[in-house]
Amino acid sequence: MKQSKIIGLGHYVPQNVVTNDDLSKIIDTNNEWIVERTGIHERRWFEPGVDTNANMGTKAAQMAIERAGIDVKEIDFIVFATITPDYFFPGSGVLMQRELGLQGIGALDIRNACSGFIYALSIADQFIKTSMYKTILVVGAEIQSSALDKSDAGRSSSVIFADGAGAAVLQATDAQSGILSTHLHADGDFAEELYVKDPGSSRTVRLSPELIESGSFNLHMNGNAVFKHAVVRFQEVIMEALAHNKLDKSDIDLLIPHQANLRISSFIQQQLTLPDEKVFNNIMHYGNTTAASIPIAMSEAWGKGLIKEGDLICLAAFGSGFTWASALIRW
């Protein structure tokens, strides 16, 4: 059976840097309050008329394809993870496909929020292992800043979420390296603890002044519930991946967690007794970019020389749904 190997990584973040001091001018907050609770110093918000969800994905994909050293026409399938597509429908996968000039190949969009990239990676891995496709482009991209409540009432979430895109090129290989396993979970009992309610199809009307006034188009997050579940599920799903492959946490060369909150990442690091050099975080500069978070971090880590041939890389995520997931990769 074929293995799936990541042969190229790329990322793109908007040019618009929003610092904590910038936010303090529009929200009752300050740099110290944000850093203490999230670890974030700055984030990127999209520029209207410049950035779209699909073209950010395209730019990340182009970097990944260039680093992979392949021609774009070698891509024979796309998996695009986002909860913030440019249109209500169709999804951003076909829009990015059009920008890349790949008309005709399949494009699949998935909506698994913070766990979206690992879910997408798992889907691509199965397609390659069954020999249905040889080279797959996996992308995570989000524009969340336009859905944030930028008032004092929305302070706890508007300081966290941000925009960006990351991409990976997967290719079939006969080598024993590559994606060793992926592990996917969900619990819909907690769906409303982190969600955006509208626009939803089950309402009498999808858009009205009353709905907009109600704030149902803004992101709602029960931060305490998210933290409580995240610190448990993160550790569980990482240990599940290690146990499945008969490996120990000491075998991990680099853990790349979803960049949800630096406090969560630090807690997981302590629980797993991993030294600083074995955990990669960049939330300080980019905030929480949901499905884009892990591929942006992977791309940056690879660019810094922190991912080397033979390394054991662990990816883990937790977020809306609730969903959580992990992947173990032998580079």
Phi and psi in degrees as GROMACS dihedral restraints (atoms count N, CA, C in turn):
[ dihedral_restraints ]
;  ai    aj    ak    al  type     phi  dphi    fc
    3     4     5     6     1   -67.5    20    10
    4     5     6     7     1   152.4    20    10
    6     7     8     9     1  -106.9    20    10
    7     8     9    10     1   156.4    20    10
    9    10    11    12     1  -102.5    20    10
   10    11    12    13     1   122.8    20    10
   12    13    14    15     1  -118.3    20    10
   13    14    15    16     1   134.1    20    10
   15    16    17    18     1   -79.7    20    10
   16    17    18    19     1   117.6    20    10
   18    19    20    21     1  -109.5    20    10
   19    20    21    22     1    -5.5    20    10
   21    22    23    24     1  -161.1    20    10
   22    23    24    25     1   141.1    20    10
   24    25    26    27     1  -130.4    20    10
   25    26    27    28     1   145.4    20    10
   27    28    29    30     1  -151.3    20    10
   28    29    30    31     1   163.0    20    10
   30    31    32    33     1  -153.4    20    10
   31    32    33    34     1   161.2    20    10
   33    34    35    36     1  -146.8    20    10
   34    35    36    37     1   135.0    20    10
   36    37    38    39     1  -129.1    20    10
   37    38    39    40     1   144.5    20    10
   39    40    41    42     1   -58.7    20    10
   40    41    42    43     1   156.0    20    10
   42    43    44    45     1   -73.8    20    10
   43    44    45    46     1   -19.4    20    10
   45    46    47    48     1   -76.8    20    10
   46    47    48    49     1   100.9    20    10
   48    49    50    51     1   -89.2    20    10
   49    50    51    52     1   126.2    20    10
   51    52    53    54     1  -115.4    20    10
   52    53    54    55     1   111.1    20    10
   54    55    56    57     1   -86.6    20    10
   55    56    57    58     1   168.8    20    10
   57    58    59    60     1   -62.8    20    10
   58    59    60    61     1   -35.6    20    10
   60    61    62    63     1   -65.7    20    10
   61    62    63    64     1   -34.8    20    10
   63    64    65    66     1   -61.8    20    10
   64    65    66    67     1   -43.6    20    10
   66    67    68    69     1   -65.6    20    10
   67    68    69    70     1   -33.5    20    10
   69    70    71    72     1   -65.3    20    10
   70    71    72    73     1   -14.5    20    10
   72    73    74    75     1   -82.1    20    10
   73    74    75    76     1   -17.9    20    10
   75    76    77    78     1  -119.5    20    10
   76    77    78    79     1   -14.9    20    10
   78    79    80    81     1  -131.7    20    10
   79    80    81    82     1   149.1    20    10
   81    82    83    84     1   -75.2    20    10
   82    83    84    85     1    84.2    20    10
   84    85    86    87     1  -154.3    20    10
   85    86    87    88     1   179.6    20    10
   87    88    89    90     1  -155.4    20    10
   88    89    90    91     1   167.5    20    10
   90    91    92    93     1   -57.3    20    10
   91    92    93    94     1   -44.5    20    10
   93    94    95    96     1   -63.1    20    10
   94    95    96    97     1   -42.6    20    10
   96    97    98    99     1   -61.5    20    10
   97    98    99   100     1   -44.4    20    10
   99   100   101   102     1   -69.0    20    10
  100   101   102   103     1   -46.9    20    10
  102   103   104   105     1   -63.0    20    10
  103   104   105   106     1   -41.9    20    10
  105   106   107   108     1   -62.6    20    10
  106   107   108   109     1   -38.6    20    10
  108   109   110   111     1   -90.5    20    10
  109   110   111   112     1   -23.1    20    10
  111   112   113   114     1  -129.2    20    10
  112   113   114   115     1   -25.9    20    10
  114   115   116   117     1    84.4    20    10
  115   116   117   118     1     0.2    20    10
  117   118   119   120     1   -86.9    20    10
  118   119   120   121     1   133.3    20    10
  120   121   122   123     1  -106.0    20    10
  121   122   123   124     1   -33.1    20    10
  123   124   125   126     1  -157.3    20    10
  124   125   126   127     1   164.7    20    10
  126   127   128   129     1  -149.9    20    10
  127   128   129   130     1   171.3    20    10
  129   130   131   132     1  -111.3    20    10
  130   131   132   133     1   132.6    20    10
  132   133   134   135     1  -117.4    20    10
  133   134   135   136     1   142.3    20    10
  135   136   137   138     1   -64.8    20    10
  136   137   138   139     1   157.6    20    10
  138   139   140   141     1  -104.4    20    10
  139   140   141   142     1   113.1    20    10
  141   142   143   144     1   -55.7    20    10
  142   143   144   145     1   136.0    20    10
  144   145   146   147     1    86.3    20    10
  145   146   147   148     1   -10.4    20    10
  147   148   149   150     1  -116.1    20    10
  148   149   150   151     1   -53.3    20    10
  150   151   152   153     1  -103.5    20    10
  151   152   153   154     1   138.6    20    10
  153   154   155   156     1  -128.0    20    10
  154   155   156   157     1   163.5    20    10
  156   157   158   159     1   -57.4    20    10
  157   158   159   160     1   -46.8    20    10
  159   160   161   162     1   -68.9    20    10
  160   161   162   163     1   -41.6    20    10
  162   163   164   165     1   -75.5    20    10
  163   164   165   166     1   -24.0    20    10
  165   166   167   168     1   -66.1    20    10
  166   167   168   169     1   -42.3    20    10
  168   169   170   171     1   -60.9    20    10
  169   170   171   172     1   -39.5    20    10
  171   172   173   174     1   -61.7    20    10
  172   173   174   175     1   -45.1    20    10
  174   175   176   177     1   -65.9    20    10
  175   176   177   178     1   -39.2    20    10
  177   178   179   180     1   -64.9    20    10
  178   179   180   181     1   -41.6    20    10
  180   181   182   183     1   -64.6    20    10
  181   182   183   184     1   -42.0    20    10
  183   184   185   186     1   -60.9    20    10
  184   185   186   187     1   -39.7    20    10
  186   187   188   189     1   -64.7    20    10
  187   188   189   190     1   -42.9    20    10
  189   190   191   192     1   -64.1    20    10
  190   191   192   193     1   -41.8    20    10
  192   193   194   195     1   -65.6    20    10
  193   194   195   196     1   -41.6    20    10
  195   196   197   198     1   -63.8    20    10
  196   197   198   199     1   -44.3    20    10
  198   199   200   201     1   -65.9    20    10
  199   200   201   202     1   -30.7    20    10
  201   202   203   204     1   -72.8    20    10
  202   203   204   205     1   -20.2    20    10
  204   205   206   207     1    71.8    20    10
  205   206   207   208     1    32.0    20    10
  207   208   209   210     1  -118.6    20    10
  208   209   210   211     1   166.2    20    10
  210   211   212   213     1   -84.2    20    10
  211   212   213   214     1   143.8    20    10
  213   214   215   216     1   -56.4    20    10
  214   215   216   217     1   -30.8    20    10
  216   217   218   219     1   -70.1    20    10
  217   218   219   220     1   -10.1    20    10
  219   220   221   222     1   -75.0    20    10
  220   221   222   223     1   -17.4    20    10
  222   223   224   225     1   -68.1    20    10
  223   224   225   226     1   125.5    20    10
  225   226   227   228     1  -119.9    20    10
  226   227   228   229     1     7.4    20    10
  228   229   230   231     1  -164.4    20    10
  229   230   231   232     1   152.0    20    10
  231   232   233   234     1  -127.8    20    10
  232   233   234   235     1   134.3    20    10
  234   235   236   237     1  -121.6    20    10
  235   236   237   238     1   119.1    20    10
  237   238   239   240     1  -116.8    20    10
  238   239   240   241     1   118.3    20    10
  240   241   242   243     1  -102.9    20    10
  241   242   243   244     1   120.5    20    10
  243   244   245   246     1  -163.6    20    10
  244   245   246   247     1   149.6    20    10
  246   247   248   249     1  -110.9    20    10
  247   248   249   250     1     5.1    20    10
  249   250   251   252     1  -130.0    20    10
  250   251   252   253     1    60.1    20    10
  252   253   254   255     1   -66.2    20    10
  253   254   255   256     1   159.9    20    10
  255   256   257   258     1   -66.5    20    10
  256   257   258   259     1   -32.4    20    10
  258   259   260   261     1  -121.0    20    10
  259   260   261   262     1   156.1    20    10
  261   262   263   264     1   -58.3    20    10
  262   263   264   265     1   -42.8    20    10
  264   265   266   267     1  -158.2    20    10
  265   266   267   268     1   152.3    20    10
  267   268   269   270     1   -74.5    20    10
  268   269   270   271     1   174.2    20    10
  270   271   272   273     1   -71.8    20    10
  271   272   273   274     1   173.0    20    10
  273   274   275   276     1   -75.2    20    10
  274   275   276   277     1   -16.3    20    10
  276   277   278   279     1   -57.4    20    10
  277   278   279   280     1   -44.7    20    10
  279   280   281   282     1   -72.7    20    10
  280   281   282   283     1   -29.2    20    10
  282   283   284   285     1   -68.9    20    10
  283   284   285   286     1   -41.6    20    10
  285   286   287   288     1   -67.9    20    10
  286   287   288   289     1   -39.4    20    10
  288   289   290   291     1   -54.2    20    10
  289   290   291   292     1   -44.6    20    10
  291   292   293   294     1   -62.2    20    10
  292   293   294   295     1   -42.5    20    10
  294   295   296   297     1   -67.3    20    10
  295   296   297   298     1   -30.0    20    10
  297   298   299   300     1   -86.1    20    10
  298   299   300   301     1    -6.9    20    10
  300   301   302   303     1    72.4    20    10
  301   302   303   304     1    35.5    20    10
  303   304   305   306     1  -111.5    20    10
  304   305   306   307     1    31.8    20    10
  306   307   308   309     1   -53.3    20    10
  307   308   309   310     1   134.3    20    10
  309   310   311   312     1   111.1    20    10
  310   311   312   313     1   -29.2    20    10
  312   313   314   315     1   -82.2    20    10
  313   314   315   316     1   162.0    20    10
  315   316   317   318     1   -72.3    20    10
  316   317   318   319     1   146.0    20    10
  318   319   320   321     1  -137.2    20    10
  319   320   321   322     1   119.2    20    10
  321   322   323   324     1  -114.2    20    10
  322   323   324   325     1   126.9    20    10
  324   325   326   327     1  -103.9    20    10
  325   326   327   328     1   138.5    20    10
  327   328   329   330     1  -128.6    20    10
  328   329   330   331     1   152.5    20    10
  330   331   332   333     1  -124.9    20    10
  331   332   333   334     1    66.4    20    10
  333   334   335   336     1  -112.1    20    10
  334   335   336   337     1    25.3    20    10
  336   337   338   339     1    50.4    20    10
  337   338   339   340     1  -129.5    20    10
  339   340   341   342     1   -63.6    20    10
  340   341   342   343     1   -26.4    20    10
  342   343   344   345     1   -89.9    20    10
  343   344   345   346     1     1.7    20    10
  345   346   347   348     1   -57.5    20    10
  346   347   348   349     1   -41.4    20    10
  348   349   350   351     1   -67.5    20    10
  349   350   351   352     1   -40.2    20    10
  351   352   353   354     1   -69.1    20    10
  352   353   354   355     1   -38.6    20    10
  354   355   356   357     1   -58.5    20    10
  355   356   357   358     1   -44.0    20    10
  357   358   359   360     1   -64.3    20    10
  358   359   360   361     1   -40.8    20    10
  360   361   362   363     1   -61.8    20    10
  361   362   363   364     1   -41.1    20    10
  363   364   365   366     1   -64.6    20    10
  364   365   366   367     1   -41.8    20    10
  366   367   368   369     1   -61.5    20    10
  367   368   369   370     1   -47.1    20    10
  369   370   371   372     1   -61.7    20    10
  370   371   372   373     1   -40.3    20    10
  372   373   374   375     1   -60.2    20    10
  373   374   375   376     1   -42.0    20    10
  375   376   377   378     1   -67.1    20    10
  376   377   378   379     1   -40.3    20    10
  378   379   380   381     1   -61.6    20    10
  379   380   381   382     1   -39.8    20    10
  381   382   383   384     1   -73.3    20    10
  382   383   384   385     1   -42.6    20    10
  384   385   386   387     1   -65.2    20    10
  385   386   387   388     1   -26.4    20    10
  387   388   389   390     1   -91.9    20    10
  388   389   390   391     1     4.7    20    10
  390   391   392   393     1    65.9    20    10
  391   392   393   394     1    19.9    20    10
  393   394   395   396     1   -72.0    20    10
  394   395   396   397     1   -38.9    20    10
  396   397   398   399     1  -134.0    20    10
  397   398   399   400     1   157.1    20    10
  399   400   401   402     1  -104.5    20    10
  400   401   402   403     1   -40.0    20    10
  402   403   404   405     1  -132.9    20    10
  403   404   405   406     1   118.9    20    10
  405   406   407   408     1  -124.9    20    10
  406   407   408   409     1   136.3    20    10
  408   409   410   411     1   -97.4    20    10
  409   410   411   412     1   121.7    20    10
  411   412   413   414     1  -114.4    20    10
  412   413   414   415     1   125.9    20    10
  414   415   416   417     1  -131.1    20    10
  415   416   417   418     1   141.6    20    10
  417   418   419   420     1  -123.8    20    10
  418   419   420   421     1   126.8    20    10
  420   421   422   423     1  -146.3    20    10
  421   422   423   424     1   141.5    20    10
  423   424   425   426     1  -145.3    20    10
  424   425   426   427     1   140.8    20    10
  426   427   428   429     1  -121.5    20    10
  427   428   429   430     1   101.3    20    10
  429   430   431   432     1  -106.6    20    10
  430   431   432   433     1   -19.3    20    10
  432   433   434   435     1   -62.3    20    10
  433   434   435   436     1   -27.3    20    10
  435   436   437   438     1   -76.8    20    10
  436   437   438   439     1   -10.1    20    10
  438   439   440   441     1  -106.6    20    10
  439   440   441   442     1     5.4    20    10
  441   442   443   444     1   -87.2    20    10
  442   443   444   445     1   144.4    20    10
  444   445   446   447     1   -84.9    20    10
  445   446   447   448     1    99.0    20    10
  447   448   449   450     1   -89.3    20    10
  448   449   450   451     1    47.7    20    10
  450   451   452   453     1  -122.5    20    10
  451   452   453   454     1   174.5    20    10
  453   454   455   456     1   -58.8    20    10
  454   455   456   457     1   -32.0    20    10
  456   457   458   459     1   -65.2    20    10
  457   458   459   460     1   -30.5    20    10
  459   460   461   462     1  -101.2    20    10
  460   461   462   463     1    15.5    20    10
  462   463   464   465     1   -55.6    20    10
  463   464   465   466     1   -42.3    20    10
  465   466   467   468     1   -64.2    20    10
  466   467   468   469     1   -26.7    20    10
  468   469   470   471     1  -101.8    20    10
  469   470   471   472     1   -33.4    20    10
  471   472   473   474     1   -68.5    20    10
  472   473   474   475     1   -20.2    20    10
  474   475   476   477     1   -83.1    20    10
  475   476   477   478     1   -11.8    20    10
  477   478   479   480     1   -98.9    20    10
  478   479   480   481     1   -48.5    20    10
  480   481   482   483     1   -85.4    20    10
  481   482   483   484     1   148.4    20    10
  483   484   485   486     1  -152.4    20    10
  484   485   486   487     1  -174.2    20    10
  486   487   488   489     1  -121.1    20    10
  487   488   489   490     1   151.4    20    10
  489   490   491   492     1   163.1    20    10
  490   491   492   493     1   179.8    20    10
  492   493   494   495     1  -149.6    20    10
  493   494   495   496     1   147.6    20    10
  495   496   497   498     1  -140.1    20    10
  496   497   498   499     1   156.1    20    10
  498   499   500   501     1  -147.1    20    10
  499   500   501   502     1   152.8    20    10
  501   502   503   504     1  -138.1    20    10
  502   503   504   505     1   141.7    20    10
  504   505   506   507     1  -103.7    20    10
  505   506   507   508     1   121.4    20    10
  507   508   509   510     1  -104.8    20    10
  508   509   510   511     1   139.8    20    10
  510   511   512   513     1  -139.0    20    10
  511   512   513   514     1   146.4    20    10
  513   514   515   516     1   -67.2    20    10
  514   515   516   517     1   141.6    20    10
  516   517   518   519     1  -144.4    20    10
  517   518   519   520     1   155.0    20    10
  519   520   521   522     1   -93.8    20    10
  520   521   522   523     1    -5.0    20    10
  522   523   524   525     1   -71.4    20    10
  523   524   525   526     1   163.7    20    10
  525   526   527   528     1   -83.5    20    10
  526   527   528   529     1    -8.4    20    10
  528   529   530   531     1   -80.8    20    10
  529   530   531   532     1   173.1    20    10
  531   532   533   534     1   117.6    20    10
  532   533   534   535     1  -158.5    20    10
  534   535   536   537     1   -74.5    20    10
  535   536   537   538     1   116.0    20    10
  537   538   539   540     1   -78.1    20    10
  538   539   540   541     1   -44.0    20    10
  540   541   542   543     1  -167.3    20    10
  541   542   543   544     1   158.1    20    10
  543   544   545   546     1  -129.8    20    10
  544   545   546   547     1   151.7    20    10
  546   547   548   549     1  -138.8    20    10
  547   548   549   550     1   119.0    20    10
  549   550   551   552     1  -119.6    20    10
  550   551   552   553     1   136.6    20    10
  552   553   554   555     1  -143.6    20    10
  553   554   555   556     1   160.3    20    10
  555   556   557   558     1  -157.3    20    10
  556   557   558   559     1   155.1    20    10
  558   559   560   561     1  -146.5    20    10
  559   560   561   562     1    97.9    20    10
  561   562   563   564     1   -68.9    20    10
  562   563   564   565     1    -7.5    20    10
  564   565   566   567     1   -59.1    20    10
  565   566   567   568     1   -23.0    20    10
  567   568   569   570     1  -111.4    20    10
  568   569   570   571     1    22.4    20    10
  570   571   572   573     1   -57.2    20    10
  571   572   573   574     1   -37.9    20    10
  573   574   575   576     1   -85.9    20    10
  574   575   576   577     1     3.0    20    10
  576   577   578   579     1   -78.5    20    10
  577   578   579   580     1   -19.6    20    10
  579   580   581   582     1  -152.0    20    10
  580   581   582   583     1    99.7    20    10
  582   583   584   585     1  -163.2    20    10
  583   584   585   586     1   166.6    20    10
  585   586   587   588     1  -118.2    20    10
  586   587   588   589     1   116.0    20    10
  588   589   590   591     1   -72.3    20    10
  589   590   591   592     1   -42.4    20    10
  591   592   593   594     1  -122.4    20    10
  592   593   594   595     1   156.1    20    10
  594   595   596   597     1   -79.4    20    10
  595   596   597   598     1   135.3    20    10
  597   598   599   600     1  -124.5    20    10
  598   599   600   601     1   144.8    20    10
  600   601   602   603     1   -71.5    20    10
  601   602   603   604     1   -18.9    20    10
  603   604   605   606     1   -88.0    20    10
  604   605   606   607     1     4.4    20    10
  606   607   608   609     1   -87.3    20    10
  607   608   609   610     1   157.4    20    10
  609   610   611   612     1   -59.5    20    10
  610   611   612   613     1   -42.6    20    10
  612   613   614   615     1  -129.0    20    10
  613   614   615   616     1   145.8    20    10
  615   616   617   618     1   -82.9    20    10
  616   617   618   619     1   -21.3    20    10
  618   619   620   621     1  -146.2    20    10
  619   620   621   622     1   129.4    20    10
  621   622   623   624     1  -158.3    20    10
  622   623   624   625     1   157.9    20    10
  624   625   626   627     1   -57.2    20    10
  625   626   627   628     1   -35.1    20    10
  627   628   629   630     1   -66.3    20    10
  628   629   630   631     1   -41.0    20    10
  630   631   632   633     1   -64.4    20    10
  631   632   633   634     1   -43.9    20    10
  633   634   635   636     1   -62.1    20    10
  634   635   636   637     1   -43.2    20    10
  636   637   638   639     1   -64.3    20    10
  637   638   639   640     1   -29.0    20    10
  639   640   641   642     1   -71.9    20    10
  640   641   642   643     1   -16.3    20    10
  642   643   644   645     1    83.1    20    10
  643   644   645   646     1     9.1    20    10
  645   646   647   648     1   -72.6    20    10
  646   647   648   649     1    -8.4    20    10
  648   649   650   651     1   -88.5    20    10
  649   650   651   652     1    -7.4    20    10
  651   652   653   654     1   -92.1    20    10
  652   653   654   655     1   157.8    20    10
  654   655   656   657     1   -69.1    20    10
  655   656   657   658     1   134.8    20    10
  657   658   659   660     1  -116.1    20    10
  658   659   660   661     1   129.6    20    10
  660   661   662   663     1  -138.7    20    10
  661   662   663   664     1   127.3    20    10
  663   664   665   666     1   -91.0    20    10
  664   665   666   667     1    90.7    20    10
  666   667   668   669     1   -57.7    20    10
  667   668   669   670     1   -39.1    20    10
  669   670   671   672     1   -65.2    20    10
  670   671   672   673     1   -42.2    20    10
  672   673   674   675     1   -66.0    20    10
  673   674   675   676     1   -41.8    20    10
  675   676   677   678     1   -61.3    20    10
  676   677   678   679     1   -47.8    20    10
  678   679   680   681     1   -61.7    20    10
  679   680   681   682     1   -46.0    20    10
  681   682   683   684     1   -57.8    20    10
  682   683   684   685     1   -44.4    20    10
  684   685   686   687     1   -79.0    20    10
  685   686   687   688     1   -36.1    20    10
  687   688   689   690     1   -61.3    20    10
  688   689   690   691     1   -45.6    20    10
  690   691   692   693     1   -65.5    20    10
  691   692   693   694     1   -25.3    20    10
  693   694   695   696     1   -82.0    20    10
  694   695   696   697     1   -50.5    20    10
  696   697   698   699     1   -68.5    20    10
  697   698   699   700     1   -36.6    20    10
  699   700   701   702     1   -54.4    20    10
  700   701   702   703     1   -53.5    20    10
  702   703   704   705     1   -64.4    20    10
  703   704   705   706     1   -41.8    20    10
  705   706   707   708     1   -58.4    20    10
  706   707   708   709     1   -47.6    20    10
  708   709   710   711     1   -75.1    20    10
  709   710   711   712     1   -27.5    20    10
  711   712   713   714     1   -68.7    20    10
  712   713   714   715     1   -46.7    20    10
  714   715   716   717     1   -65.7    20    10
  715   716   717   718     1   -32.8    20    10
  717   718   719   720     1   -61.0    20    10
  718   719   720   721     1   -45.0    20    10
  720   721   722   723     1   -63.9    20    10
  721   722   723   724     1   -43.0    20    10
  723   724   725   726     1   -65.0    20    10
  724   725   726   727     1   -44.7    20    10
  726   727   728   729     1   -62.9    20    10
  727   728   729   730     1   -40.5    20    10
  729   730   731   732     1   -59.4    20    10
  730   731   732   733     1   -33.6    20    10
  732   733   734   735     1  -102.3    20    10
  733   734   735   736     1    10.5    20    10
  735   736   737   738     1    55.4    20    10
  736   737   738   739     1    46.5    20    10
  738   739   740   741     1  -123.1    20    10
  739   740   741   742     1   164.5    20    10
  741   742   743   744     1  -112.8    20    10
  742   743   744   745     1   158.2    20    10
  744   745   746   747     1   -59.4    20    10
  745   746   747   748     1   -26.7    20    10
  747   748   749   750     1   -69.7    20    10
  748   749   750   751     1   -15.6    20    10
  750   751   752   753     1   -78.4    20    10
  751   752   753   754     1   -17.3    20    10
  753   754   755   756     1   -66.1    20    10
  754   755   756   757     1   127.0    20    10
  756   757   758   759     1   -89.8    20    10
  757   758   759   760     1   -33.6    20    10
  759   760   761   762     1  -153.3    20    10
  760   761   762   763     1   123.8    20    10
  762   763   764   765     1   -98.0    20    10
  763   764   765   766     1   126.1    20    10
  765   766   767   768     1  -117.3    20    10
  766   767   768   769     1    95.7    20    10
  768   769   770   771     1   -84.2    20    10
  769   770   771   772     1   156.2    20    10
  771   772   773   774     1   -55.1    20    10
  772   773   774   775     1   135.3    20    10
  774   775   776   777     1   -86.1    20    10
  775   776   777   778     1    76.5    20    10
  777   778   779   780     1   -89.8    20    10
  778   779   780   781     1   -45.7    20    10
  780   781   782   783     1  -166.9    20    10
  781   782   783   784     1   130.6    20    10
  783   784   785   786     1   -61.9    20    10
  784   785   786   787     1   -29.3    20    10
  786   787   788   789     1   -64.9    20    10
  787   788   789   790     1   -38.6    20    10
  789   790   791   792     1   -66.2    20    10
  790   791   792   793     1   -47.8    20    10
  792   793   794   795     1   -60.1    20    10
  793   794   795   796     1   -41.7    20    10
  795   796   797   798     1   -65.7    20    10
  796   797   798   799     1   -39.2    20    10
  798   799   800   801     1   -63.9    20    10
  799   800   801   802     1   -44.5    20    10
  801   802   803   804     1   -63.2    20    10
  802   803   804   805     1   -41.9    20    10
  804   805   806   807     1   -59.2    20    10
  805   806   807   808     1   -42.8    20    10
  807   808   809   810     1   -65.8    20    10
  808   809   810   811     1   -42.3    20    10
  810   811   812   813     1   -63.9    20    10
  811   812   813   814     1   -34.5    20    10
  813   814   815   816     1   -90.4    20    10
  814   815   816   817     1    -2.6    20    10
  816   817   818   819     1    50.5    20    10
  817   818   819   820     1    47.7    20    10
  819   820   821   822     1   -96.2    20    10
  820   821   822   823     1   135.8    20    10
  822   823   824   825     1   -70.5    20    10
  823   824   825   826     1   162.5    20    10
  825   826   827   828     1   -55.2    20    10
  826   827   828   829     1   -38.0    20    10
  828   829   830   831     1   -70.0    20    10
  829   830   831   832     1    -7.9    20    10
  831   832   833   834     1  -104.0    20    10
  832   833   834   835     1     7.2    20    10
  834   835   836   837     1  -130.7    20    10
  835   836   837   838     1   128.8    20    10
  837   838   839   840     1  -108.4    20    10
  838   839   840   841     1   124.1    20    10
  840   841   842   843     1  -128.6    20    10
  841   842   843   844     1   138.5    20    10
  843   844   845   846     1  -136.5    20    10
  844   845   846   847     1    14.5    20    10
  846   847   848   849     1   -59.3    20    10
  847   848   849   850     1   -25.2    20    10
  849   850   851   852     1   -55.8    20    10
  850   851   852   853     1   -33.9    20    10
  852   853   854   855     1  -103.1    20    10
  853   854   855   856     1   -22.0    20    10
  855   856   857   858     1  -122.9    20    10
  856   857   858   859     1    -8.6    20    10
  858   859   860   861     1    68.1    20    10
  859   860   861   862     1  -163.9    20    10
  861   862   863   864     1   -95.3    20    10
  862   863   864   865     1   108.5    20    10
  864   865   866   867     1  -102.6    20    10
  865   866   867   868     1    22.4    20    10
  867   868   869   870     1    52.1    20    10
  868   869   870   871     1  -119.7    20    10
  870   871   872   873     1   -64.3    20    10
  871   872   873   874     1   -19.6    20    10
  873   874   875   876     1   -84.8    20    10
  874   875   876   877     1   -14.0    20    10
  876   877   878   879     1   -60.9    20    10
  877   878   879   880     1   -50.7    20    10
  879   880   881   882     1   -67.9    20    10
  880   881   882   883     1   -45.8    20    10
  882   883   884   885     1   -65.9    20    10
  883   884   885   886     1   -33.2    20    10
  885   886   887   888     1   -62.7    20    10
  886   887   888   889     1   -45.7    20    10
  888   889   890   891     1   -64.2    20    10
  889   890   891   892     1   -42.1    20    10
  891   892   893   894     1   -61.0    20    10
  892   893   894   895     1   -45.0    20    10
  894   895   896   897     1   -62.3    20    10
  895   896   897   898     1   -43.3    20    10
  897   898   899   900     1   -66.0    20    10
  898   899   900   901     1   -43.4    20    10
  900   901   902   903     1   -61.8    20    10
  901   902   903   904     1   -43.1    20    10
  903   904   905   906     1   -63.5    20    10
  904   905   906   907     1   -43.1    20    10
  906   907   908   909     1   -62.2    20    10
  907   908   909   910     1   -28.6    20    10
  909   910   911   912     1   -87.3    20    10
  910   911   912   913     1     1.2    20    10
  912   913   914   915     1    78.2    20    10
  913   914   915   916     1    19.7    20    10
  915   916   917   918     1   -89.5    20    10
  916   917   918   919     1    -9.2    20    10
  918   919   920   921     1  -116.3    20    10
  919   920   921   922     1   116.8    20    10
  921   922   923   924     1  -123.6    20    10
  922   923   924   925     1   159.3    20    10
  924   925   926   927     1   -56.2    20    10
  925   926   927   928     1   132.4    20    10
  927   928   929   930     1    91.8    20    10
  928   929   930   931     1   -12.9    20    10
  930   931   932   933     1   -67.1    20    10
  931   932   933   934     1   148.5    20    10
  933   934   935   936     1   -97.6    20    10
  934   935   936   937     1   114.0    20    10
  936   937   938   939     1  -107.7    20    10
  937   938   939   940     1   130.5    20    10
  939   940   941   942     1  -115.2    20    10
  940   941   942   943     1   127.6    20    10
  942   943   944   945     1  -109.6    20    10
  943   944   945   946     1   140.5    20    10
  945   946   947   948     1  -148.7    20    10
  946   947   948   949     1   144.6    20    10
  948   949   950   951     1  -147.8    20    10
  949   950   951   952     1   154.7    20    10
  951   952   953   954     1  -149.1    20    10
  952   953   954   955     1   139.9    20    10
  954   955   956   957     1  -176.5    20    10
  955   956   957   958     1  -156.7    20    10
  957   958   959   960     1   -50.1    20    10
  958   959   960   961     1   139.8    20    10
  960   961   962   963     1   140.5    20    10
  961   962   963   964     1   -49.0    20    10
  963   964   965   966     1   -60.2    20    10
  964   965   966   967     1   141.6    20    10
  966   967   968   969     1  -127.3    20    10
  967   968   969   970     1   151.1    20    10
  969   970   971   972     1  -149.5    20    10
  970   971   972   973     1   155.2    20    10
  972   973   974   975     1  -162.8    20    10
  973   974   975   976     1   159.6    20    10
  975   976   977   978     1  -144.3    20    10
  976   977   978   979     1   160.1    20    10
  978   979   980   981     1  -143.3    20    10
  979   980   981   982     1   140.1    20    10
  981   982   983   984     1  -116.9    20    10
  982   983   984   985     1   127.8    20    10
  984   985   986   987     1  -129.1    20    10
  985   986   987   988     1   129.6    20    10
  987   988   989   990     1   -97.5    20    10
  988   989   990   991     1   110.3    20    10
